[in-house]
Amino acid sequence: MNKPNIIFYFSDQQRADTCGCYGQKLAITPNVDKLAEEGVRFDKAFTAQPVCGPCRALFQTGLYPTETGCFRNNIALPLDVKTVANYMQEAGYENAYVGKWHLASQGNLEEQPAIDYQHSAVPLERRGGYNGYWRVSDVLEFTSNGYGGYVFDEHMHKVEFEGYRADCITDFALDFLQKRQSEKPFFLTVSHIEPHHQNDSKHYQGPLGSRQRFKNFEVPGDLAPFEGDYLDEYPDYLGACERVDYNLGRILEVLKKQGIYENTVIIYSSDHGSHFRTRNRDSHLEGFDDYKRTCHDSALHVPLVIRGGAYHGGKVVDDLVSTACLPKTILSIAGIDIGSAMFGENLLDVVEGTDDTRVNEVFAQISESRVGRCIRTPFFTYAVCAPHKDGGKYIDSDEYVDDFLYDLKKDPYQIINLVDESTYTKQKKELREHLLQWIANVEHKHPRILS
């Protein structure tokens, strides 16, 4: 049997509720919705690190940021770590990557990095094993805006583009599909930056006309009680999400024309969500362009749809899952068994319900805004932080204090912090024990949580 082709198509800073299959009422994601109808939708998928660089390091290695050292932005992927691309090449796959990388430059947070590829070509040794087709910028928001810019190819030549950025990045993906070695299965990653806000303009950039097209949006319940910039920014944000979906449709159309749609597994997700500056009022990043970096669902809850192969039938998985599991899942789809070399689980096991002992909760590491850790269960969110440590400088802590506790049955939008409520002492004790066990398993540390 031929090995399946695999496409990992992901956006940047996209909330799950922007998608129709997750409840969005406006026509934003017809192509993702169609994949969900044919494949599997993970209703409660959460990122393990809501910052661009750390999450991408996890996507490439299957290792938590505390293991690779990539716990914040501006930390390069270690040269000696084995990546998904390395495994896929060994298994006979042709690898390709287009879009945003964010794993090559090295330096202090928000300063000019000592090793700087933010505006220049990423050399081969810093591409994480992707030694084939490559149309990439290390920090795409620095070499382009929503309507044009440049990336670099595998020969380190600048490739300029003009037009809406998500369209142009997809053009590169389609170029690969036309040029690929047809006798080999392929693993293609399409890493869009949309709908991430554009750093130099400090706002979201949807296609022209988005503010009018999507002005009648419904404010999400977790944003409405707070001040933020969602009233101004959400129409463009939705416009960017709609364009990412439109371009997914362009890829699906080519797969069908080439007769390989049924032998291609498509994975759609995002690195993290966006809280639109409604959270983190108590962090040292006050006034910073902070849209993520928090334990709240607004930043952690992301879309995750897989279609193809064993992922079929329009199934909906209600169990909580972490996108930390995507690397192991991708390799499993390719028939590669890596055992315990990566953390996480094969998501097909969750779909098929093969593990009766599975713990239905997820763990996340929070950096930059704080040194934080959290767990999300079906009924609670519980988070701790190290109050006197800068989240841009420290990877972990020996001591934490309670930060947040939400009762999701009573407060699904995480509005009322119950962390100091005596009536929740028992629940907090149990959640604390679970969190400490996660830290021990993932980080091999045994910190204290002070009362």
Buried (B, 14 or more C-beta within 10 A) or exposed (E): EEBBBBBBBBBBBBBBBBBBBBEBEBEBBBBBBBBBEBBBBBBBBBBBBBBBBBBBBBBBBBBBBBBBBBBBBBBBBBEEBBBBBBBBBEBEBBBBBBBBBBBBBBBEBEEEBEEBBBEBBBEEEBBBBBBBBBBBBBBBBBBBBBBEBBBBBBEEEEBEBEEBBBBBBBBBBBBBBEEBEEEBBBBBBBBBBBBBBBEEEEBBBBBEEBBEBBEEBEEBEBBBEBEBBBEEBBBBBBBBBBBBBBBBBBBBEBBEEBEBBEBBBBBBBBBBBBBBBBBBEEBEBEEBEBBBBBBBBBBBBBBBBBBBBBBEEEBEBEBBBBBBBBBBBBBBBBEBEBEEBBBBBBBBBBBEEEEEEEEEBBBBBBBBBBBBBBBBBEEBBBBBBBBEBBBBEBBBBEEBBBBBBBBBEEEEBBBEBBBEEEEBEEBBEEBBEBBBEBBEEBBEEEBEBEE
